[in-house]
Amino acid sequence: QVQLVESGGGLVQAGGSLGLSCTASGSFSRINDMGWYRQAPGKQRELVATITSGAMTNYTDSVKGRFTISRDNAKNTVYLQMNSLKPEDTAVYYCWVFAFYIRPMYYWGQGTQVVVSS
């Protein structure tokens, strides 16, 4: 089994910064890709950023240049540094990993709320 625990959400003013982290634990043999989704009220879930096991990154256009995804493989942790936040970044942010436990699967965190006030 794989468990993901997120932390770091909160309330911030527009233009501010927040950092999210997500740590995986459990009986997996390895983790390949990691990333973050977000879902704002009344909107579809959006893939925000991904990072491969080789540290290649990809971002949705709306966060490029403002968000940075990184990972610490020794800690099984993925991070999302969010700078120059905008009200439209307000959402619940979910981390995910593609991990190998019995068979490869996607696993999800519980979500952490980010609110950006104008």
C-alpha positions in Angstrom: 0.0 0.0 0.0 1.1 3.6 -0.6 0.1 6.6 1.5 0.6 10.2 0.5 0.6 13.0 3.1 0.5 16.6 1.9 1.3 19.8 3.7 1.8 23.5 3.1 -1.4 24.9 1.9 -3.0 28.0 3.3 -4.1 31.6 2.7 -1.8 34.1 0.9 -2.3 37.4 -0.7 -1.9 37.8 -4.5 1.8 38.1 -5.4 2.8 36.0 -2.4 4.4 32.5 -2.3 3.5 29.1 -0.8 5.3 25.8 -0.8 3.6 22.4 -0.8 5.2 19.1 0.0 3.9 15.5 -0.3 5.6 12.5 1.2 5.0 8.9 0.1 5.2 6.0 2.5 4.4 2.4 2.4 5.5 -0.9 0.8 6.3 0.3 -2.7 9.4 -0.8 -4.5 9.9 2.4 -6.5 8.3 5.6 -7.6 8.4 6.8 -11.1 6.6 10.1 -12.0 5.3 12.5 -9.3 3.1 15.6 -9.7 0.4 17.9 -8.7 -3.2 18.4 -9.8 -5.5 21.1 -8.7 -9.3 21.6 -8.7 -11.0 24.9 -8.2 -14.7 25.1 -7.2 -16.9 24.4 -10.2 -14.0 23.6 -12.5 -12.4 20.5 -13.8 -9.3 19.0 -12.3 -6.2 20.4 -13.9 -2.7 18.9 -14.1 -0.4 21.5 -12.7 3.1 20.0 -12.9 4.9 16.7 -13.3 8.4 15.5 -12.6 9.9 12.2 -13.8 12.2 10.0 -11.9 15.0 11.6 -14.0 13.8 15.1 -12.8 12.4 16.1 -16.1 9.6 18.6 -15.4 6.5 19.8 -17.2 4.0 22.5 -16.3 0.6 23.7 -17.4 1.0 27.0 -19.3 -0.8 29.1 -16.7 1.9 28.4 -14.0 5.1 28.4 -16.1 7.6 30.7 -14.7 5.8 31.0 -11.4 5.7 27.4 -10.0 8.6 25.0 -9.6 8.2 21.3 -9.0 11.0 19.3 -7.5 11.6 16.0 -5.7 13.8 14.3 -3.1 14.0 10.7 -4.0 15.7 9.8 -0.7 12.7 11.2 1.1 10.1 10.0 -1.4 8.9 13.6 -1.4 7.6 15.9 -4.1 7.5 19.7 -3.7 5.7 22.5 -5.4 7.0 26.0 -4.9 4.4 28.6 -5.9 5.5 32.2 -6.5 3.7 35.2 -7.8 0.4 33.6 -6.8 -2.8 34.9 -8.4 -6.4 34.6 -7.2 -7.0 32.1 -10.1 -4.5 29.7 -8.4 -7.1 29.2 -5.6 -7.9 25.5 -5.5 -7.4 22.2 -3.7 -4.0 20.9 -4.7 -3.6 17.1 -4.9 -0.2 15.3 -5.2 0.1 12.0 -7.0 2.7 9.4 -7.6 3.0 6.5 -10.0 4.4 3.8 -7.8 5.1 0.1 -7.9 3.4 -1.9 -5.2 2.3 -5.3 -6.5 1.5 -3.6 -9.7 2.2 0.0 -10.9 -0.6 2.4 -10.0 -1.4 6.0 -9.4 -1.8 7.1 -5.8 -3.3 10.3 -4.6 -2.9 12.6 -1.6 -5.8 13.9 0.4 -5.6 17.4 -1.0 -4.5 20.7 0.6 -6.4 24.0 0.2 -4.7 27.0 -1.3 -6.5 30.3 -1.2 -5.1 33.4 -2.9 -6.8 36.7 -1.9 -6.8 39.7 -4.2 
